[in-house]
Amino acid sequence: GKTSPAAKREAEESQAINKALQAGPSNPLEVIGNLEDFLKRYPDSVRRERVLRLIYKLATQSNDPHQAARAVERLLEIHPEDPELLAVILDLYDRQKAGVNREKALGYATRFVEYAEKMASQPSPENVAAKKWQDTATLTRATAYFLRGKIYAKSGGNARAVADFEKSMEAYPSAEVAERLGDAASQMGDTDRAIDAYATAFAFPDKSVEP
């Protein structure tokens, strides 16, 4: 009998995606361009999420934080509260030299902070040991406040940055956060707090540990 419209479309999409991938691993930028074209042609494709994750991966390999961030922003439309995606987008913004919309970045950072606070107040799920859940919640909270503090600090909101860095330190102290706290306090002219923070940073036995 006749091919159903759904089956026809599926075959078309399959063909289009195979064609998009043909530039191969040696040419990630071309593959990204092809995949972007695919998403324009099939905006509601069932493969949308997988394609976006592949664009993100290729852009990361090509050291293109702008392109990677665009893919993650669209993944966040599908999973608005995914903590991993929120951490990734904020890290990508941090690595971009320019062109980051501060309001948008703060929106994601605050969403991540809210997720972390919610996680900290919830009991551990049945399949996760209470201690492990507690540790993960603590680290998530430290990371969320640290990432938001960096955005505030970058845009001159030092008082807010200091408040966020202090919350991060409360949850999980680390040398890097202490140093950022010192920088922000110093920018504000709060010398005593800056000295305390730098002293804390220098006192850390292991400089490599961060949330």
PyMOL commands that set and color helices and strands:
alter all, ss='L'
color gray80, all
select helices_A, chain A and resi 5-23+28-41+48-61+65-78+83-95+102-121+130-154+158-171+175-187+191-203
alter helices_A, ss='H'
color red, helices_A
deselect
rebuild
show_as cartoon
